[in-house]
Amino acid sequence: MIKTHRNFLLQGNNQHHAHIHINPIGELDIDIIESEQHHSAEFDDLTFKCSGAMTTLVGVDPKVNKQWHLSLDNRDAEELNVLITQATEEFEVLMKDL
């Protein structure tokens, strides 16, 4: 199992850069470069909310049980959703093989 990494430009006034790690064990980690913020969530605690040209990714950090949100371009959100689905499928295949 290999982590997948992507860099996305966040939508909004600041347009910060987010470095996203997709871990096939069901975890998402996000580092926002400019503000030095870190967010994490399990795949089951993520939701995508589309609104016009942007999609809000909402997650709950399992360590502090606090909700966070990021605004992504719709294409970036779609790509991230596909990567999460692929990581989940990869993990399920691995567990079947054990």
N, CA, C and O atoms as CSV, one atom per row, in Angstrom:
chain,resi,resn,atom,element,x,y,z
A,1,MET,N,N,0.835,-1.174,0.000
A,1,MET,CA,C,0.000,0.000,0.000
A,1,MET,C,C,0.885,1.244,0.000
A,1,MET,O,O,1.808,1.382,0.802
A,2,ILE,N,N,0.577,2.113,-0.900
A,2,ILE,CA,C,1.370,3.324,-1.064
A,2,ILE,C,C,0.473,4.534,-0.882
A,2,ILE,O,O,-0.623,4.602,-1.437
A,3,LYS,N,N,0.955,5.494,-0.091
A,3,LYS,CA,C,0.227,6.755,0.050
A,3,LYS,C,C,0.257,7.504,-1.273
A,3,LYS,O,O,1.257,7.484,-1.991
A,4,THR,N,N,-0.838,8.155,-1.579
A,4,THR,CA,C,-0.913,9.009,-2.749
A,4,THR,C,C,-0.849,10.456,-2.270
A,4,THR,O,O,-1.452,10.812,-1.258
A,5,HIS,N,N,-0.126,11.269,-2.995
A,5,HIS,CA,C,0.036,12.678,-2.628
A,5,HIS,C,C,-0.486,13.555,-3.767
A,5,HIS,O,O,-0.284,13.251,-4.943
A,6,ARG,N,N,-1.149,14.632,-3.406
A,6,ARG,CA,C,-1.594,15.616,-4.388
A,6,ARG,C,C,-1.452,17.005,-3.792
A,6,ARG,O,O,-1.541,17.187,-2.578
A,7,ASN,N,N,-1.233,17.976,-4.655
A,7,ASN,CA,C,-1.208,19.381,-4.261
A,7,ASN,C,C,-2.361,20.088,-4.959
A,7,ASN,O,O,-2.521,19.990,-6.176
A,8,PHE,N,N,-3.159,20.801,-4.174
A,8,PHE,CA,C,-4.292,21.536,-4.719
A,8,PHE,C,C,-4.238,22.980,-4.255
A,8,PHE,O,O,-3.753,23.276,-3.163
A,9,LEU,N,N,-4.737,23.872,-5.093
A,9,LEU,CA,C,-4.877,25.274,-4.743
A,9,LEU,C,C,-6.261,25.454,-4.126
A,9,LEU,O,O,-7.274,25.166,-4.765
A,10,LEU,N,N,-6.301,25.930,-2.882
A,10,LEU,CA,C,-7.579,26.139,-2.218
A,10,LEU,C,C,-8.290,27.347,-2.810
A,10,LEU,O,O,-7.652,28.317,-3.219
A,11,GLN,N,N,-9.595,27.281,-2.852
A,11,GLN,CA,C,-10.406,28.365,-3.375
A,11,GLN,C,C,-10.672,29.373,-2.265
A,11,GLN,O,O,-10.627,29.024,-1.086
A,12,GLY,N,N,-10.945,30.602,-2.630
A,12,GLY,CA,C,-11.220,31.646,-1.642
A,12,GLY,C,C,-10.246,32.793,-1.811
A,12,GLY,O,O,-9.481,32.841,-2.773
A,13,ASN,N,N,-10.285,33.697,-0.880
A,13,ASN,CA,C,-9.475,34.914,-0.970
A,13,ASN,C,C,-7.982,34.653,-0.872
A,13,ASN,O,O,-7.201,35.296,-1.575
A,14,ASN,N,N,-7.564,33.724,-0.015
A,14,ASN,CA,C,-6.140,33.501,0.227
A,14,ASN,C,C,-5.466,32.604,-0.809
A,14,ASN,O,O,-4.273,32.753,-1.074
A,15,GLN,N,N,-6.207,31.692,-1.387
A,15,GLN,CA,C,-5.696,30.716,-2.356
A,15,GLN,C,C,-4.423,30.046,-1.853
A,15,GLN,O,O,-3.393,30.047,-2.528
A,16,HIS,N,N,-4.512,29.479,-0.669
A,16,HIS,CA,C,-3.409,28.720,-0.107
A,16,HIS,C,C,-3.250,27.395,-0.830
A,16,HIS,O,O,-4.150,26.941,-1.536
A,17,HIS,N,N,-2.084,26.781,-0.640
A,17,HIS,CA,C,-1.795,25.487,-1.248
A,17,HIS,C,C,-1.975,24.386,-0.210
A,17,HIS,O,O,-1.503,24.500,0.921
A,18,ALA,N,N,-2.659,23.327,-0.604
A,18,ALA,CA,C,-2.873,22.191,0.286
A,18,ALA,C,C,-2.126,20.986,-0.265
A,18,ALA,O,O,-2.299,20.611,-1.424
A,19,HIS,N,N,-1.294,20.383,0.578
A,19,HIS,CA,C,-0.606,19.134,0.232
A,19,HIS,C,C,-1.390,18.021,0.922
A,19,HIS,O,O,-1.479,17.976,2.149
A,20,ILE,N,N,-1.958,17.126,0.116
A,20,ILE,CA,C,-2.879,16.113,0.634
A,20,ILE,C,C,-2.263,14.732,0.495
A,20,ILE,O,O,-1.742,14.369,-0.560
A,21,HIS,N,N,-2.333,13.959,1.590
A,21,HIS,CA,C,-1.846,12.586,1.635
A,21,HIS,C,C,-3.066,11.671,1.768
A,21,HIS,O,O,-3.849,11.811,2.707
A,22,ILE,N,N,-3.224,10.741,0.831
A,22,ILE,CA,C,-4.319,9.778,0.883
A,22,ILE,C,C,-3.712,8.434,1.256
A,22,ILE,O,O,-2.957,7.849,0.479
A,23,ASN,N,N,-4.040,7.952,2.434
A,23,ASN,CA,C,-3.490,6.695,2.928
A,23,ASN,C,C,-4.535,5.590,2.749
A,23,ASN,O,O,-5.659,5.733,3.229
A,24,PRO,N,N,-4.188,4.488,2.066
A,24,PRO,CA,C,-5.153,3.427,1.808
A,24,PRO,C,C,-5.767,2.784,3.055
A,24,PRO,O,O,-6.774,2.084,2.948
A,25,ILE,N,N,-5.180,3.007,4.230
A,25,ILE,CA,C,-5.798,2.439,5.429
A,25,ILE,C,C,-7.015,3.247,5.874
A,25,ILE,O,O,-7.640,2.933,6.887
A,26,GLY,N,N,-7.350,4.293,5.109
A,26,GLY,CA,C,-8.570,5.051,5.374
A,26,GLY,C,C,-8.357,6.390,6.032
A,26,GLY,O,O,-9.245,6.901,6.715
A,27,GLU,N,N,-7.176,6.968,5.831
A,27,GLU,CA,C,-6.871,8.240,6.462
A,27,GLU,C,C,-6.468,9.297,5.437
A,27,GLU,O,O,-5.796,9.004,4.448
A,28,LEU,N,N,-6.885,10.503,5.693
A,28,LEU,CA,C,-6.537,11.648,4.858
A,28,LEU,C,C,-5.815,12.668,5.737
A,28,LEU,O,O,-6.314,13.037,6.800
A,29,ASP,N,N,-4.645,13.122,5.297
A,29,ASP,CA,C,-3.890,14.154,6.002
A,29,ASP,C,C,-3.678,15.326,5.058
A,29,ASP,O,O,-3.344,15.139,3.888
A,30,ILE,N,N,-3.873,16.527,5.567
A,30,ILE,CA,C,-3.762,17.732,4.755
A,30,ILE,C,C,-2.862,18.736,5.462
A,30,ILE,O,O,-3.060,19.048,6.636
A,31,ASP,N,N,-1.883,19.232,4.741
A,31,ASP,CA,C,-1.025,20.304,5.235
A,31,ASP,C,C,-1.271,21.529,4.375
A,31,ASP,O,O,-1.120,21.479,3.154
A,32,ILE,N,N,-1.649,22.633,5.011
A,32,ILE,CA,C,-1.832,23.889,4.295
A,32,ILE,C,C,-0.535,24.662,4.467
A,32,ILE,O,O,-0.202,25.117,5.562
A,33,ILE,N,N,0.182,24.798,3.372
A,33,ILE,CA,C,1.556,25.279,3.391
A,33,ILE,C,C,1.685,26.674,4.006
A,33,ILE,O,O,2.450,26.863,4.952
A,34,GLU,N,N,0.955,27.636,3.485
A,34,GLU,CA,C,1.131,29.032,3.890
A,34,GLU,C,C,0.749,29.286,5.350
A,34,GLU,O,O,1.398,30.086,6.024
A,35,SER,N,N,-0.276,28.630,5.837
A,35,SER,CA,C,-0.734,28.888,7.207
A,35,SER,C,C,-0.200,27.860,8.205
A,35,SER,O,O,-0.456,27.958,9.405
A,36,GLU,N,N,0.537,26.884,7.704
A,36,GLU,CA,C,1.118,25.826,8.531
A,36,GLU,C,C,0.061,25.093,9.360
A,36,GLU,O,O,0.332,24.668,10.483
A,37,GLN,N,N,-1.134,24.949,8.805
A,37,GLN,CA,C,-2.209,24.200,9.457
A,37,GLN,C,C,-2.152,22.744,9.007
A,37,GLN,O,O,-1.703,22.432,7.904
A,38,HIS,N,N,-2.611,21.876,9.877
A,38,HIS,CA,C,-2.691,20.457,9.548
A,38,HIS,C,C,-4.095,19.967,9.890
A,38,HIS,O,O,-4.627,20.267,10.958
A,39,HIS,N,N,-4.684,19.211,8.968
A,39,HIS,CA,C,-5.987,18.594,9.193
A,39,HIS,C,C,-5.867,17.112,8.880
A,39,HIS,O,O,-5.083,16.708,8.021
A,40,SER,N,N,-6.642,16.319,9.576
A,40,SER,CA,C,-6.708,14.898,9.259
A,40,SER,C,C,-8.128,14.416,9.498
A,40,SER,O,O,-8.906,15.035,10.224
A,41,ALA,N,N,-8.441,13.292,8.868
A,41,ALA,CA,C,-9.761,12.680,9.043
A,41,ALA,C,C,-9.713,11.265,8.479
A,41,ALA,O,O,-8.874,10.936,7.641
A,42,GLU,N,N,-10.613,10.457,8.952
A,42,GLU,CA,C,-10.801,9.143,8.365
A,42,GLU,C,C,-11.761,9.302,7.192
A,42,GLU,O,O,-12.603,10.200,7.181
A,43,PHE,N,N,-11.624,8.416,6.203
A,43,PHE,CA,C,-12.463,8.516,5.009
A,43,PHE,C,C,-13.949,8.569,5.364
A,43,PHE,O,O,-14.711,9.304,4.735
A,44,ASP,N,N,-14.362,7.795,6.367
A,44,ASP,CA,C,-15.784,7.746,6.740
A,44,ASP,C,C,-16.292,9.068,7.310
A,44,ASP,O,O,-17.500,9.300,7.367
A,45,ASP,N,N,-15.373,9.932,7.731
A,45,ASP,CA,C,-15.764,11.208,8.327
A,45,ASP,C,C,-15.622,12.380,7.357
A,45,ASP,O,O,-15.571,13.534,7.784
A,46,LEU,N,N,-15.557,12.092,6.061
A,46,LEU,CA,C,-15.424,13.125,5.031
A,46,LEU,C,C,-16.724,13.282,4.261
A,46,LEU,O,O,-17.414,12.304,3.975
A,47,THR,N,N,-17.048,14.522,3.929
A,47,THR,CA,C,-18.173,14.785,3.036
A,47,THR,C,C,-17.765,15.867,2.042
A,47,THR,O,O,-16.982,16.763,2.358
A,48,PHE,N,N,-18.309,15.763,0.843
A,48,PHE,CA,C,-18.082,16.739,-0.215
A,48,PHE,C,C,-19.398,17.466,-0.454
A,48,PHE,O,O,-20.428,16.835,-0.694
A,49,LYS,N,N,-19.364,18.803,-0.388
A,49,LYS,CA,C,-20.572,19.609,-0.604
A,49,LYS,C,C,-20.314,20.571,-1.759
A,49,LYS,O,O,-19.560,21.535,-1.631
A,50,CYS,N,N,-20.960,20.286,-2.892
A,50,CYS,CA,C,-20.770,21.089,-4.096
A,50,CYS,C,C,-21.663,22.328,-4.052
A,50,CYS,O,O,-22.839,22.263,-3.695
A,51,SER,N,N,-21.055,23.471,-4.434
A,51,SER,CA,C,-21.801,24.729,-4.482
A,51,SER,C,C,-21.211,25.586,-5.588
A,51,SER,O,O,-20.177,26.228,-5.400
A,52,GLY,N,N,-21.860,25.597,-6.730
A,52,GLY,CA,C,-21.366,26.382,-7.860
A,52,GLY,C,C,-20.065,25.829,-8.407
A,52,GLY,O,O,-19.978,24.641,-8.717
A,53,ALA,N,N,-19.054,26.675,-8.530
A,53,ALA,CA,C,-17.773,26.285,-9.121
A,53,ALA,C,C,-16.807,25.704,-8.102
A,53,ALA,O,O,-15.666,25.379,-8.431
A,54,MET,N,N,-17.272,25.573,-6.852
A,54,MET,CA,C,-16.360,25.038,-5.855
A,54,MET,C,C,-17.071,24.000,-4.993
A,54,MET,O,O,-18.297,23.981,-4.884
A,55,THR,N,N,-16.258,23.140,-4.388
A,55,THR,CA,C,-16.756,22.084,-3.515
A,55,THR,C,C,-16.078,22.234,-2.159
A,55,THR,O,O,-14.866,22.432,-2.077
A,56,THR,N,N,-16.868,22.137,-1.108
A,56,THR,CA,C,-16.314,22.203,0.239
A,56,THR,C,C,-16.102,20.780,0.751
A,56,THR,O,O,-17.025,19.966,0.777
A,57,LEU,N,N,-14.881,20.506,1.151
A,57,LEU,CA,C,-14.547,19.233,1.782
A,57,LEU,C,C,-14.644,19.447,3.282
A,57,LEU,O,O,-13.978,20.320,3.839
A,58,VAL,N,N,-15.480,18.643,3.935
A,58,VAL,CA,C,-15.681,18.749,5.375
A,58,VAL,C,C,-15.201,17.458,6.012
A,58,VAL,O,O,-15.539,16.364,5.560
A,59,GLY,N,N,-14.407,17.596,7.070
A,59,GLY,CA,C,-13.909,16.432,7.786
A,59,GLY,C,C,-13.927,16.672,9.280
A,59,GLY,O,O,-14.119,17.794,9.748
A,60,VAL,N,N,-13.720,15.579,10.027
A,60,VAL,CA,C,-13.646,15.656,11.482
A,60,VAL,C,C,-12.317,15.054,11.902
A,60,VAL,O,O,-12.031,13.893,11.610
A,61,ASP,N,N,-11.513,15.844,12.582
A,61,ASP,CA,C,-10.218,15.373,13.061
A,61,ASP,C,C,-10.452,14.403,14.217
A,61,ASP,O,O,-11.029,14.786,15.235
A,62,PRO,N,N,-10.009,13.140,14.071
A,62,PRO,CA,C,-10.298,12.140,15.101
A,62,PRO,C,C,-9.567,12.378,16.425
A,62,PRO,O,O,-10.025,11.916,17.471
A,63,LYS,N,N,-8.461,13.078,16.392
A,63,LYS,CA,C,-7.684,13.300,17.622
A,63,LYS,C,C,-8.328,14.331,18.539
A,63,LYS,O,O,-8.291,14.188,19.762
A,64,VAL,N,N,-8.913,15.358,17.957
A,64,VAL,CA,C,-9.509,16.432,18.764
A,64,VAL,C,C,-11.021,16.533,18.577
A,64,VAL,O,O,-11.669,17.393,19.175
A,65,ASN,N,N,-11.579,15.655,17.748
A,65,ASN,CA,C,-13.011,15.624,17.457
A,65,ASN,C,C,-13.531,17.001,17.053
A,65,ASN,O,O,-14.575,17.454,17.523
A,66,LYS,N,N,-12.766,17.663,16.157
A,66,LYS,CA,C,-13.125,19.002,15.692
A,66,LYS,C,C,-13.332,18.989,14.182
A,66,LYS,O,O,-12.549,18.403,13.434
A,67,GLN,N,N,-14.404,19.648,13.753
A,67,GLN,CA,C,-14.709,19.712,12.326
A,67,GLN,C,C,-13.863,20.788,11.645
A,67,GLN,O,O,-13.602,21.848,12.213
A,68,TRP,N,N,-13.440,20.485,10.407
A,68,TRP,CA,C,-12.706,21.445,9.584
A,68,TRP,C,C,-13.294,21.409,8.188
A,68,TRP,O,O,-14.014,20.473,7.839
A,69,HIS,N,N,-12.991,22.427,7.380
A,69,HIS,CA,C,-13.480,22.448,5.994
A,69,HIS,C,C,-12.468,23.164,5.103
A,69,HIS,O,O,-11.757,24.073,5.531
A,70,LEU,N,N,-12.432,22.718,3.848
A,70,LEU,CA,C,-11.577,23.318,2.827
A,70,LEU,C,C,-12.399,23.538,1.571
A,70,LEU,O,O,-13.262,22.725,1.241
A,71,SER,N,N,-12.137,24.627,0.873
A,71,SER,CA,C,-12.822,24.910,-0.380
A,71,SER,C,C,-11.915,24.546,-1.540
A,71,SER,O,O,-10.815,25.082,-1.676
A,72,LEU,N,N,-12.387,23.625,-2.380
A,72,LEU,CA,C,-11.631,23.142,-3.525
A,72,LEU,C,C,-12.360,23.452,-4.817
A,72,LEU,O,O,-13.584,23.582,-4.838
A,73,ASP,N,N,-11.605,23.569,-5.886
A,73,ASP,CA,C,-12.189,23.628,-7.219
A,73,ASP,C,C,-12.933,22.306,-7.454
A,73,ASP,O,O,-12.489,21.259,-6.982
A,74,ASN,N,N,-14.044,22.344,-8.170
A,74,ASN,CA,C,-14.829,21.127,-8.401
A,74,ASN,C,C,-14.005,19.997,-9.017
A,74,ASN,O,O,-14.170,18.837,-8.640
A,75,ARG,N,N,-13.126,20.323,-9.957
A,75,ARG,CA,C,-12.297,19.277,-10.591
A,75,ARG,C,C,-11.335,18.656,-9.592
A,75,ARG,O,O,-11.129,17.442,-9.600
A,76,ASP,N,N,-10.748,19.475,-8.733
A,76,ASP,CA,C,-9.841,18.951,-7.712
A,76,ASP,C,C,-10.583,18.068,-6.713
A,76,ASP,O,O,-10.081,17.023,-6.301
A,77,ALA,N,N,-11.778,18.499,-6.332
A,77,ALA,CA,C,-12.587,17.710,-5.399
A,77,ALA,C,C,-12.968,16.372,-6.020
A,77,ALA,O,O,-12.960,15.341,-5.348
A,78,GLU,N,N,-13.298,16.398,-7.301
A,78,GLU,CA,C,-13.646,15.154,-7.994
A,78,GLU,C,C,-12.440,14.217,-8.048
A,78,GLU,O,O,-12.572,13.016,-7.816
A,79,GLU,N,N,-11.269,14.768,-8.353
A,79,GLU,CA,C,-10.054,13.952,-8.383
A,79,GLU,C,C,-9.771,13.360,-7.005
A,79,GLU,O,O,-9.430,12.182,-6.895
A,80,LEU,N,N,-9.908,14.156,-5.970
A,80,LEU,CA,C,-9.674,13.673,-4.612
A,80,LEU,C,C,-10.664,12.574,-4.249
A,80,LEU,O,O,-10.288,11.575,-3.636
A,81,ASN,N,N,-11.907,12.751,-4.619
A,81,ASN,CA,C,-12.928,11.731,-4.355
A,81,ASN,C,C,-12.578,10.417,-5.051
A,81,ASN,O,O,-12.727,9.344,-4.465
A,82,VAL,N,N,-12.117,10.497,-6.285
A,82,VAL,CA,C,-11.708,9.290,-7.032
A,82,VAL,C,C,-10.519,8.625,-6.349
A,82,VAL,O,O,-10.486,7.401,-6.220
A,83,LEU,N,N,-9.544,9.414,-5.912
A,83,LEU,CA,C,-8.368,8.860,-5.242
A,83,LEU,C,C,-8.737,8.164,-3.932
A,83,LEU,O,O,-8.171,7.123,-3.600
A,84,ILE,N,N,-9.679,8.733,-3.195
A,84,ILE,CA,C,-10.146,8.109,-1.954
A,84,ILE,C,C,-10.850,6.797,-2.257
A,84,ILE,O,O,-10.645,5.807,-1.556
A,85,THR,N,N,-11.673,6.781,-3.290
A,85,THR,CA,C,-12.365,5.551,-3.687
A,85,THR,C,C,-11.364,4.484,-4.104
A,85,THR,O,O,-11.497,3.325,-3.711
A,86,GLN,N,N,-10.372,4.857,-4.890
A,86,GLN,CA,C,-9.346,3.902,-5.316
A,86,GLN,C,C,-8.554,3.360,-4.128
A,86,GLN,O,O,-8.254,2.167,-4.075
A,87,ALA,N,N,-8.215,4.228,-3.175
A,87,ALA,CA,C,-7.473,3.796,-1.990
A,87,ALA,C,C,-8.303,2.815,-1.164
A,87,ALA,O,O,-7.774,1.831,-0.645
A,88,THR,N,N,-9.589,3.081,-1.045
A,88,THR,CA,C,-10.487,2.184,-0.308
A,88,THR,C,C,-10.548,0.820,-0.990
A,88,THR,O,O,-10.471,-0.214,-0.327
A,89,GLU,N,N,-10.686,0.822,-2.315
A,89,GLU,CA,C,-10.741,-0.432,-3.061
A,89,GLU,C,C,-9.429,-1.200,-2.948
A,89,GLU,O,O,-9.433,-2.423,-2.807
A,90,GLU,N,N,-8.308,-0.489,-3.009
A,90,GLU,CA,C,-6.997,-1.119,-2.874
A,90,GLU,C,C,-6.866,-1.807,-1.516
A,90,GLU,O,O,-6.360,-2.926,-1.429
A,91,PHE,N,N,-7.317,-1.144,-0.472
A,91,PHE,CA,C,-7.252,-1.697,0.873
A,91,PHE,C,C,-8.141,-2.937,0.984
A,91,PHE,O,O,-7.736,-3.934,1.582
A,92,GLU,N,N,-9.345,-2.883,0.413
A,92,GLU,CA,C,-10.257,-4.024,0.457
A,92,GLU,C,C,-9.671,-5.234,-0.260
A,92,GLU,O,O,-9.800,-6.361,0.217
A,93,VAL,N,N,-9.026,-5.007,-1.407
A,93,VAL,CA,C,-8.392,-6.100,-2.152
A,93,VAL,C,C,-7.275,-6.715,-1.319
A,93,VAL,O,O,-7.157,-7.938,-1.240
A,94,LEU,N,N,-6.469,-5.882,-0.708
A,94,LEU,CA,C,-5.368,-6.360,0.123
A,94,LEU,C,C,-5.898,-7.201,1.287
A,94,LEU,O,O,-5.332,-8.252,1.589
A,95,MET,N,N,-6.962,-6.763,1.937
A,95,MET,CA,C,-7.521,-7.502,3.060
A,95,MET,C,C,-8.105,-8.839,2.618
A,95,MET,O,O,-8.041,-9.812,3.368
A,96,LYS,N,N,-8.669,-8.905,1.422
A,96,LYS,CA,C,-9.199,-10.186,0.897
A,96,LYS,C,C,-8.073,-11.173,0.650
A,96,LYS,O,O,-8.233,-12.377,0.846
A,97,ASP,N,N,-6.927,-10.648,0.214
A,97,ASP,CA,C,-5.793,-11.515,-0.115
A,97,ASP,C,C,-5.090,-12.070,1.120
A,97,ASP,O,O,-4.332,-13.035,1.015
A,98,LEU,N,N,-5.326,-11.484,2.271
A,98,LEU,CA,C,-4.645,-11.956,3.501
A,98,LEU,C,C,-5.294,-13.158,4.100
A,98,LEU,O,O,-4.836,-13.661,5.126
